[in-house]
């Protein structure tokens, strides 16, 4: 089955796994999803990820979810901003702050996928993919 918005599918899988208290979630692999998983890992929202069956049609990313306590997830919210039907682009001066700088805006720029903070530092804008807090 073909998915029209693979990034929204990834975020929904993570959101659903957090709601039921899973330790990990399995997501079909793509280059942009791998970049998103790296950002979530670097920023401490997940406990790492592993690429499974690389180079095969059933390749996937196994994302280990991070919890503070027994069932208190680090990720409190994920919101898809730019969608296939309505793309949202921002310039370097319009990059949004999320949750009073306690969250992240993840952007797709001409220099790759990066956080809003990194994009501000490099002076580039781009497409706002999603917010995480």
DSSP file (Angstrom, degrees, kcal/mol; ACC not computed):
  #  RESIDUE AA STRUCTURE BP1 BP2  ACC     N-H-->O    O-->H-N    N-H-->O    O-->H-N    TCO  KAPPA ALPHA  PHI   PSI    X-CA   Y-CA   Z-CA
    1    1 A X              0   0    0      0, 0.0     2,-0.3     0, 0.0     0, 0.0   0.000 360.0 360.0 360.0 133.6    0.0    0.0    0.0
    2    2 A X        -     0   0    0      2,-0.0     2,-0.5     1,-0.0     0, 0.0  -0.642 360.0-145.3 -87.0 138.6    1.3    3.4   -1.0
    3    3 A X        -     0   0    0     -2,-0.3     3,-0.4     1,-0.1    -1,-0.0  -0.900   2.7-156.3-105.9 129.6    1.4    6.2    1.6
    4    4 A X  S    S+     0   0    0     -2,-0.5     2,-0.3     1,-0.3    -1,-0.1   0.785  90.5  29.7 -77.5 -26.3    0.8    9.7    0.3
    5    5 A X     >  +     0   0    0      1,-0.1     4,-1.9     2,-0.0    -1,-0.3  -0.769  65.7 177.9-133.5  88.9    2.6   11.4    3.2
    6    6 A X  H  > S+     0   0    0     -3,-0.4     4,-2.0    -2,-0.3    -1,-0.1   0.799  81.4  54.5 -65.2 -29.4    5.4    9.2    4.5
    7    7 A X  H  > S+     0   0    0      2,-0.2     4,-2.5     1,-0.2    -1,-0.2   0.926 109.0  47.5 -70.2 -43.2    6.6   11.8    7.1
    8    8 A X  H  > S+     0   0    0      1,-0.2     4,-2.4     2,-0.2    -2,-0.2   0.873 110.5  53.8 -62.7 -36.6    3.2   12.1    8.6
    9    9 A X  H  X S+     0   0    0     -4,-1.9     4,-2.2     2,-0.2    -1,-0.2   0.915 109.0  48.4 -63.2 -43.0    3.0    8.3    8.7
   10   10 A X  H  X S+     0   0    0     -4,-2.0     4,-2.2     2,-0.2    -2,-0.2   0.932 112.7  47.5 -62.2 -46.8    6.3    8.1   10.6
   11   11 A X  H  X S+     0   0    0     -4,-2.5     4,-2.7     1,-0.2    -2,-0.2   0.883 111.7  50.8 -63.8 -38.6    5.2   10.7   13.1
   12   12 A X  H  X S+     0   0    0     -4,-2.4     4,-2.8     2,-0.2     5,-0.2   0.893 108.5  51.6 -67.1 -39.6    1.9    8.9   13.6
   13   13 A X  H  X S+     0   0    0     -4,-2.2     4,-2.2     2,-0.2    -2,-0.2   0.916 112.8  45.4 -61.8 -42.7    3.7    5.6   14.2
   14   14 A X  H  X S+     0   0    0     -4,-2.2     4,-2.2     2,-0.2    -2,-0.2   0.936 113.7  49.4 -65.2 -46.1    5.9    7.3   16.8
   15   15 A X  H  X S+     0   0    0     -4,-2.7     4,-1.8     1,-0.2    -2,-0.2   0.908 112.9  46.6 -59.4 -45.0    2.9    9.0   18.4
   16   16 A X  H  X S+     0   0    0     -4,-2.8     4,-1.4     1,-0.2    -1,-0.2   0.890 111.0  51.6 -66.4 -40.3    0.8    5.8   18.6
   17   17 A X  H  X>S+     0   0    0     -4,-2.2     5,-2.6    -5,-0.2     4,-0.5   0.875 109.7  50.3 -65.1 -36.8    3.8    3.8   20.0
   18   18 A X  H ><5S+     0   0    0     -4,-2.2     3,-0.7     3,-0.2    -1,-0.2   0.883 105.9  56.3 -67.0 -38.0    4.2    6.4   22.7
   19   19 A X  H 3<5S+     0   0    0     -4,-1.8    -1,-0.2     1,-0.2    -2,-0.2   0.832 113.1  39.6 -65.5 -32.0    0.5    6.3   23.7
   20   20 A X  H 3<5S-     0   0    0     -4,-1.4    -1,-0.2    -3,-0.1    -2,-0.2   0.435 115.9-112.4 -98.2   0.9    0.6    2.5   24.3
   21   21 A X  T <<5 +     0   0    0     -3,-0.7    -3,-0.2    -4,-0.5    -4,-0.1   0.766  52.6 168.7  80.8  26.9    4.0    2.6   26.0
   22   22 A X      < -     0   0    0     -5,-2.6    -1,-0.2    -6,-0.2     3,-0.1  -0.359  34.7-142.1 -69.5 152.7    6.1    0.7   23.4
   23   23 A X  S    S+     0   0    0      1,-0.2    42,-2.3    41,-0.1     2,-0.3   0.731  80.8  10.9 -86.0 -25.1    9.9    0.7   23.7
   24   24 A X  E     -A   64   0A   0     40,-0.3     2,-0.4    -7,-0.1    40,-0.2  -0.969  61.5-149.3-149.4 163.3   10.5    0.9   20.0
   25   25 A X  E     -A   63   0A   0     38,-2.2    38,-3.0    -2,-0.3     2,-0.5  -0.993  14.1-137.4-137.7 144.0    8.7    1.5   16.7
   26   26 A X  E     +A   62   0A   0     -2,-0.4     2,-0.4    36,-0.2    36,-0.2  -0.890  23.7 179.5-106.7 127.2    9.5    0.2   13.3
   27   27 A X  E     -A   61   0A   0     34,-2.6    34,-3.5    -2,-0.5   -17,-0.0  -0.983  34.4-108.0-128.6 134.5    9.3    2.6   10.3
   28   28 A X  E     -A   60   0A   0     -2,-0.4    32,-0.3    32,-0.2     2,-0.2  -0.344  48.0-110.4 -58.2 143.5    9.9    1.9    6.6
   29   29 A X        +     0   0    0     30,-1.4     2,-0.3    23,-0.1    -1,-0.1  -0.501  46.9 150.7 -86.3 144.7   13.2    3.5    5.6
   30   30 A X     >  -     0   0    0     -2,-0.2     4,-2.2     1,-0.1     5,-0.2  -0.932  54.7-103.5-154.2 166.7   13.8    6.5    3.3
   31   31 A X  H  > S+     0   0    0     -2,-0.3     4,-2.0     1,-0.2     5,-0.1   0.914 120.2  46.1 -62.3 -43.8   16.6    9.1    3.2
   32   32 A X  H  > S+     0   0    0      1,-0.2     4,-2.2     2,-0.2    -1,-0.2   0.869 111.6  51.6 -70.2 -35.2   14.5   11.9    4.8
   33   33 A X  H  > S+     0   0    0      2,-0.2     4,-2.4     1,-0.2    -1,-0.2   0.871 108.8  51.8 -66.9 -35.9   13.1    9.6    7.5
   34   34 A X  H  X S+     0   0    0     -4,-2.2     4,-2.0     2,-0.2    -2,-0.2   0.903 109.8  49.0 -65.6 -41.1   16.7    8.5    8.3
   35   35 A X  H  X S+     0   0    0     -4,-2.0     4,-2.1     2,-0.2    -2,-0.2   0.894 111.2  50.1 -63.8 -40.3   17.7   12.2    8.6
   36   36 A X  H  X S+     0   0    0     -4,-2.2     4,-2.6     2,-0.2    -2,-0.2   0.912 109.3  51.0 -64.5 -42.8   14.7   12.8   10.9
   37   37 A X  H  X S+     0   0    0     -4,-2.4     4,-2.0     1,-0.2    -1,-0.2   0.886 109.1  51.9 -62.4 -38.3   15.6    9.9   13.1
   38   38 A X  H  X S+     0   0    0     -4,-2.0     4,-2.8     2,-0.2    -1,-0.2   0.917 110.6  47.9 -63.1 -43.2   19.2   11.3   13.4
   39   39 A X  H  X S+     0   0    0     -4,-2.1     4,-2.3     2,-0.2     6,-0.2   0.930 111.3  49.6 -64.2 -45.5   17.8   14.7   14.5
   40   40 A X  H  <>S+     0   0    0     -4,-2.6     5,-2.2     1,-0.2     6,-1.2   0.864 114.2  46.8 -62.1 -35.0   15.5   13.1   17.1
   41   41 A X  H ><5S+     0   0    0     -4,-2.0     3,-1.1    -5,-0.2    -2,-0.2   0.924 111.8  49.1 -71.2 -45.7   18.4   11.1   18.4
   42   42 A X  H 3<5S+     0   0    0     -4,-2.8    -2,-0.2     1,-0.3    -1,-0.2   0.849 112.3  48.9 -63.2 -34.4   20.8   14.0   18.5
   43   43 A X  T 3<5S-     0   0    0     -4,-2.3    -1,-0.3    -5,-0.2    -2,-0.2   0.462 116.2-113.5 -87.8  -1.0   18.3   16.2   20.3
   44   44 A X  T < 5S+     0   0    0     -3,-1.1    -3,-0.2    -4,-0.3    -2,-0.1   0.633  82.0 120.7  84.2  15.1   17.5   13.5   22.9
   45   45 A X  S   <S+     0   0    0     -5,-2.2    21,-0.8    -6,-0.2    30,-0.3   0.753  79.1  29.5 -82.1 -23.8   13.9   12.8   22.0
   46   46 A X  E    S-B   65   0A   0     -6,-1.2    19,-0.2    19,-0.2    -2,-0.2  -0.895  78.5-123.0-129.9 163.1   14.7    9.1   21.2
   47   47 A X  E    S-     0   0A   0     17,-2.7     2,-0.2     1,-0.3    18,-0.1   0.072  73.6 -70.7 -93.0  23.9   17.2    6.6   22.6
   48   48 A X  E     -     0   0A   0     16,-0.3    16,-2.5   -11,-0.1    -1,-0.3  -0.481  47.5-120.0 114.1 173.7   18.7    5.8   19.3
   49   49 A X  E     -B   63   0A   0     14,-0.2     2,-0.4    -2,-0.2    14,-0.2  -0.975   9.8-148.1-151.6 160.4   17.8    4.0   16.1
   50   50 A X  E     -B   62   0A   0     12,-1.8    12,-3.1    -2,-0.3     2,-0.6  -0.999  15.6-132.9-137.6 134.6   19.0    1.1   14.1
   51   51 A X  E     -B   61   0A   0     -2,-0.4     2,-0.4    10,-0.2     3,-0.3  -0.768  28.4-162.3 -87.2 122.1   18.8    0.5   10.3
   52   52 A X  E     +B   60   0A   0      8,-3.2     8,-2.1    -2,-0.6   -23,-0.1  -0.857  62.8   0.1-110.9 142.1   17.5   -3.1    9.7
   53   53 A X  S >  S-     0   0    0     -2,-0.4     3,-1.7     6,-0.2    -1,-0.2   0.878  81.7-162.3  54.0  45.8   17.7   -5.0    6.4
   54   54 A X  T 3   +     0   0    0     -3,-0.3    -1,-0.2     1,-0.3     3,-0.1  -0.329  69.1  21.8 -62.0 135.7   19.6   -2.2    4.6
   55   55 A X  T 3  S+     0   0    0      1,-0.3     2,-0.3     2,-0.0    -1,-0.3   0.444 102.7 102.2  88.2   1.0   19.6   -2.5    0.8
   56   56 A X  S X  S-     0   0    0     -3,-1.7     3,-1.5     1,-0.1    -1,-0.3  -0.761  84.0-111.6-111.7 161.8   16.5   -4.8    0.7
   57   57 A X  T 3  S+     0   0    0      1,-0.3    -1,-0.1    -2,-0.3    -3,-0.0   0.777 117.1  53.1 -63.3 -25.0   13.0   -3.8   -0.2
   58   58 A X  T 3  S+     0   0    0     -5,-0.1    -1,-0.3   -30,-0.1    -4,-0.1   0.001  78.4 145.4-100.2  30.9   11.8   -4.4    3.4
   59   59 A X    <   +     0   0    0     -3,-1.5   -30,-1.4   -30,-0.1     2,-0.3  -0.368  23.1 173.3 -65.2 145.0   14.4   -2.2    4.9
   60   60 A X  E     -AB  28  52A   0     -8,-2.1    -8,-3.2   -32,-0.3     2,-0.5  -0.957  33.6-120.2-150.1 165.8   13.3   -0.3    8.0
   61   61 A X  E     -AB  27  51A   0    -34,-3.5   -34,-2.6    -2,-0.3     2,-0.8  -0.960  19.0-153.7-111.2 124.8   14.4    1.9   10.9
   62   62 A X  E     -AB  26  50A   0    -12,-3.1   -12,-1.8    -2,-0.5     2,-0.5  -0.881  15.6-162.3 -99.5 107.5   13.9    0.6   14.4
   63   63 A X  E     -AB  25  49A   0    -38,-3.0   -38,-2.2    -2,-0.8     2,-0.6  -0.811   9.3-144.9 -97.6 122.5   13.5    3.7   16.6
   64   64 A X  E     -A   24   0A   0    -16,-2.5   -17,-2.7    -2,-0.5   -16,-0.3  -0.769  20.8-137.3 -86.8 120.0   14.0    3.2   20.4
   65   65 A X  E     - B   0  46A   0    -42,-2.3     2,-0.4    -2,-0.6   -19,-0.2  -0.464  10.3-133.8 -81.9 150.2   11.7    5.5   22.3
   66   66 A X        -     0   0    0    -21,-0.8     8,-2.2    -2,-0.1     9,-0.5  -0.876  20.2-173.7-109.5 132.5   12.9    7.5   25.3
   67   67 A X  B     -C   73   0B   0     -2,-0.4     6,-0.3     6,-0.3     3,-0.0  -0.959  20.7-151.5-124.7 143.5   10.9    7.7   28.6
   68   68 A X  S    S-     0   0    0      4,-3.8    -1,-0.2    -2,-0.4     5,-0.1   0.967  83.3  -3.5 -73.9 -58.1   11.6    9.8   31.7
   69   69 A X  S    S-     0   0    0      3,-0.5    -2,-0.1     0, 0.0     3,-0.0  -0.041 111.4 -53.2-111.1-145.0   10.0    7.5   34.2
   70   70 A X  S    S-     0   0    0      1,-0.2    -3,-0.0    -2,-0.1     3,-0.0   0.949 132.1  -3.8 -65.4 -49.0    8.0    4.3   33.9
   71   71 A X  S    S+     0   0    0      2,-0.1     2,-0.7    -4,-0.0    -1,-0.2  -0.080  99.5 114.8-136.7  36.5    5.5    5.6   31.4
   72   72 A X        -     0   0    0    -51,-0.0    -4,-3.8    -3,-0.0    -3,-0.5  -0.855  55.0-150.2-110.6  96.0    6.4    9.3   31.0
   73   73 A X  B     -C   67   0B   0     -2,-0.7    -6,-0.3    -6,-0.3    -2,-0.1  -0.298  15.0-137.8 -70.1 149.4    7.6    9.9   27.4
   74   74 A X  S    S+     0   0    0     -8,-2.2     2,-0.7   -29,-0.2    -1,-0.1   0.880  92.8  71.8 -68.2 -39.8   10.1   12.6   26.5
   75   75 A X        +     0   0    0     -9,-0.5    -2,-0.1   -30,-0.3     3,-0.1  -0.705  55.6 170.9 -81.8 113.7    8.1   13.4   23.4
   76   76 A X        +     0   0    0     -2,-0.7     2,-0.3     1,-0.3    -1,-0.2   0.692  65.3   8.5 -93.7 -22.8    4.9   15.2   24.5
   77   77 A X        -     0   0    0      2,-0.0    56,-2.2     0, 0.0     2,-0.4  -0.983  49.1-169.1-160.7 146.8    3.8   16.2   21.0
   78   78 A X  E     -D  132   0C   0     -2,-0.3     2,-0.4    54,-0.2    54,-0.2  -0.995  14.6-176.5-133.7 127.9    4.4   15.9   17.3
   79   79 A X  E     -D  131   0C   0     52,-2.5    52,-2.6    -2,-0.4     2,-0.4  -0.973  20.2-141.0-133.2 121.5    2.7   18.2   14.8
   80   80 A X  E     +D  130   0C   0     -2,-0.4    50,-0.3    50,-0.2     3,-0.1  -0.647  24.4 174.0 -76.1 129.3    3.0   17.9   11.0
   81   81 A X        +     0   0    0     48,-2.0     2,-0.5    -2,-0.4    48,-0.2   0.863  61.1  48.7-102.7 -63.7    3.2   21.4    9.6
   82   82 A X  S    S-     0   0    0     46,-1.3    -1,-0.3    47,-0.5     2,-0.2  -0.712  71.9-177.5 -86.0 125.2    3.9   21.2    5.9
   83   83 A X  B >   -H   86   0D   0      3,-2.2     3,-0.7    -2,-0.5   -78,-0.0  -0.740  41.8-103.5-118.7 165.0    1.6   18.7    4.1
   84   84 A X  T 3  S+     0   0    0     -2,-0.2     3,-0.2     1,-0.2    -1,-0.1   0.834 123.1  45.1 -58.5 -31.4    1.4   17.5    0.5
   85   85 A X  T 3  S+     0   0    0      1,-0.3     2,-0.3     0, 0.0    -1,-0.2   0.668 126.4  27.0 -86.0 -16.6   -1.7   19.7   -0.1
   86   86 A X  B <  S-H   83   0D   0     -3,-0.7    -3,-2.2    -5,-0.0    -1,-0.3  -0.763  73.4-160.9-149.4  96.1   -0.3   22.8    1.6
   87   87 A X        -     0   0    0     -2,-0.3     2,-0.6    -3,-0.2    -5,-0.1  -0.577   7.8-152.1 -79.2 139.7    3.5   23.3    1.8
   88   88 A X        -     0   0    0     40,-0.3    40,-2.3    -2,-0.3     2,-0.4  -0.952  16.3-179.9-118.5 113.9    4.8   25.8    4.4
   89   89 A X  E     -E  127   0C   0     -2,-0.6     2,-0.3    38,-0.2    38,-0.2  -0.875   3.6-171.0-113.0 145.2    8.0   27.6    3.6
   90   90 A X  E     -E  126   0C   0     36,-2.7    36,-1.6    -2,-0.4     2,-0.1  -0.958  18.3-128.2-132.5 152.1    9.8   30.1    5.8
   91   91 A X    >   -     0   0    0     -2,-0.3     3,-1.2    34,-0.2     4,-0.3  -0.369  42.7 -93.3 -86.5 176.4   12.7   32.4    5.3
   92   92 A X  T 3  S+     0   0    0      1,-0.3     3,-0.4    31,-0.2    32,-0.1   0.773 127.5  50.0 -63.5 -25.0   15.7   32.5    7.7
   93   93 A X  T 3  S+     0   0    0      1,-0.2    -1,-0.3    30,-0.1    32,-0.0   0.585 108.1  53.0 -88.3 -10.5   14.0   35.4    9.6
   94   94 A X    <   +     0   0    0     -3,-1.2     2,-0.2     2,-0.1    -1,-0.2   0.267  68.8 135.1-108.7  10.2   10.6   33.6   10.0
   95   95 A X        -     0   0    0     -3,-0.4     2,-0.0    -4,-0.3    -3,-0.0  -0.449  55.9-124.3 -64.9 124.1   11.8   30.3   11.5
   96   96 A X        -     0   0    0     -2,-0.2     2,-0.4     1,-0.1     9,-0.2  -0.310   7.8-133.2 -75.6 151.8    9.3   29.6   14.3
   97   97 A X        -     0   0    0      7,-0.1     2,-0.5    -2,-0.0     3,-0.2  -0.855  23.4-143.3 -95.8 138.0   10.1   29.0   18.0
   98   98 A X     >> -     0   0    0     -2,-0.4     5,-2.5     5,-0.4     4,-0.7  -0.906  69.0 -15.1-111.4 127.4    8.3   26.0   19.4
   99   99 A X  T >45S-     0   0    0     -2,-0.5     3,-1.1     1,-0.2    -1,-0.2   0.883 128.1 -51.1  52.3  47.1    7.0   25.9   23.0
  100  100 A X  T 345S-     0   0    0      1,-0.3    -1,-0.2    -3,-0.2    -2,-0.0   0.900 108.0 -52.7  60.1  42.5    9.0   28.9   24.1
  101  101 A X  T 345S+     0   0    0     -3,-0.3    -1,-0.3     1,-0.1    -2,-0.2   0.576 121.2 105.4  67.6  14.3   12.3   27.3   22.7
  102  102 A X  T <<5S+     0   0    0     -3,-1.1    -3,-0.2    -4,-0.7     2,-0.2   0.576  78.8  48.0 -93.1 -11.9   11.7   24.1   24.6
  103  103 A X  S   <S-     0   0    0     -5,-2.5    -5,-0.4    28,-0.0     2,-0.4  -0.510  82.9-116.3-114.1-174.1   10.6   22.3   21.4
  104  104 A X  E     -F  132   0C   0     28,-3.2    28,-2.2    -2,-0.2     2,-0.5  -0.954   4.2-150.8-128.5 144.9   12.0   22.0   17.9
  105  105 A X  E     -F  131   0C   0     -2,-0.4    11,-2.3    26,-0.2     2,-0.5  -0.971  21.1-151.0-105.4 129.6   11.0   22.9   14.5
  106  106 A X  E     -FG 130 115C   0     24,-2.8    23,-2.4    -2,-0.5    24,-1.2  -0.906  17.3-170.9-106.0 126.2   12.5   20.5   11.9
  107  107 A X  E     -FG 128 114C   0      7,-3.3     7,-2.6    -2,-0.5     2,-0.6  -0.839  24.9-139.7-118.1 150.1   13.1   22.0    8.5
  108  108 A X  E     +FG 127 113C   0     19,-2.6    19,-2.3    -2,-0.3     5,-0.2  -0.954  38.3 171.3-104.3 114.0   14.1   20.7    5.1
  109  109 A X  E >   - G   0 112C   0      3,-2.1     3,-1.4    -2,-0.6    17,-0.2  -0.553  52.1 -96.9-115.1 178.5   16.6   23.2    3.6
  110  110 A X  T 3  S+     0   0    0     15,-0.5     3,-0.1     1,-0.3    16,-0.1   0.577 126.1  53.9 -73.2  -7.4   18.8   23.3    0.6
  111  111 A X  T 3  S-     0   0    0      1,-0.5    -1,-0.3     3,-0.0     2,-0.2   0.183 124.6 -89.1-107.7  14.2   21.6   22.1    3.0
  112  112 A X  E <   -G  109   0C   0     -3,-1.4    -3,-2.1     2,-0.1    -1,-0.5  -0.485  64.5 -36.4 109.9-179.8   19.7   19.1    4.2
  113  113 A X  E    S+G  108   0C   0     -5,-0.2     2,-0.3    -2,-0.2    -5,-0.2  -0.661  72.7 151.0 -80.5 130.9   17.2   18.4    7.0
  114  114 A X  E     -G  107   0C   0     -7,-2.6    -7,-3.3    -2,-0.4     2,-0.1  -0.957  45.2 -88.6-153.7 168.7   18.0   20.3   10.2
  115  115 A X  E  >  -G  106   0C   0     -2,-0.3     4,-2.3    -9,-0.2    -9,-0.2  -0.347  40.9-110.5 -76.8 163.3   16.5   21.9   13.3
  116  116 A X  H  > S+     0   0    0    -11,-2.3     4,-2.4     1,-0.2     5,-0.2   0.858 118.8  55.3 -62.2 -35.6   15.2   25.4   13.3
  117  117 A X  H  > S+     0   0    0    -12,-0.2     4,-2.1     2,-0.2    -1,-0.2   0.919 109.2  46.0 -64.0 -44.6   18.1   26.5   15.6
  118  118 A X  H  > S+     0   0    0      2,-0.2     4,-2.0     1,-0.2    -2,-0.2   0.896 112.3  51.4 -64.8 -40.1   20.7   25.1   13.1
  119  119 A X  H  X>S+     0   0    0     -4,-2.3     5,-2.3     2,-0.2     4,-1.0   0.902 109.2  50.2 -65.1 -40.6   19.0   26.8   10.2
  120  120 A X  H  <5S+     0   0    0     -4,-2.4     3,-0.4     1,-0.2    -1,-0.2   0.915 110.9  50.2 -61.2 -42.5   18.9   30.1   12.0
  121  121 A X  H  <5S+     0   0    0     -4,-2.1    -2,-0.2     1,-0.2    -1,-0.2   0.845 114.5  42.8 -65.2 -35.1   22.7   29.7   12.7
  122  122 A X  H  <5S-     0   0    0     -4,-2.0    -1,-0.2     2,-0.1    -2,-0.2   0.553 110.5-122.6 -88.8  -8.7   23.4   28.9    9.1
  123  123 A X  T  <5 +     0   0    0     -4,-1.0     2,-0.3    -3,-0.4    -3,-0.2   0.871  66.4 127.7  72.4  37.4   21.2   31.7    7.8
  124  124 A X      < -     0   0    0     -5,-2.3    -1,-0.3   -32,-0.1     2,-0.2  -0.926  39.9-160.7-125.4 152.0   18.9   29.5    5.7
  125  125 A X        +     0   0    0     -2,-0.3   -15,-0.5   -31,-0.0     2,-0.3  -0.483  22.7 142.1-111.2-172.2   15.2   29.0    5.5
  126  126 A X  E     -E   90   0C   0    -36,-1.6   -36,-2.7    -2,-0.2     2,-0.5  -0.985  51.7 -28.0 168.6-159.2   13.2   26.1    4.0
  127  127 A X  E     -EF  89 108C   0    -19,-2.3   -19,-2.6    -2,-0.3     2,-0.8  -0.749  52.5-132.2 -89.5 126.8   10.1   23.9    4.4
  128  128 A X  E     - F   0 107C   0    -40,-2.3   -46,-1.3    -2,-0.5   -40,-0.3  -0.694  26.9-179.9 -79.2 110.0    8.9   23.4    7.9
  129  129 A X  E     -     0   0C   0    -23,-2.4   -48,-2.0    -2,-0.8   -47,-0.5   0.965  53.6 -36.4 -77.3 -55.1    8.3   19.7    8.2
  130  130 A X  E     -DF  80 106C   0    -24,-1.2   -24,-2.8   -50,-0.3     2,-0.4  -0.982  46.8-118.5-162.3 167.6    7.1   19.3   11.8
  131  131 A X  E     -DF  79 105C   0    -52,-2.6   -52,-2.5    -2,-0.3     2,-0.4  -0.899  23.7-171.3-111.7 145.6    7.2   20.5   15.4
  132  132 A X  E      DF  78 104C   0    -28,-2.2   -28,-3.2    -2,-0.4   -54,-0.2  -0.998 360.0 360.0-136.1 137.4    8.3   18.2   18.3
  133  133 A X              0   0    0    -56,-2.2   -55,-0.1    -2,-0.4    -1,-0.1   0.283 360.0 360.0-146.6 360.0    8.1   19.1   22.0
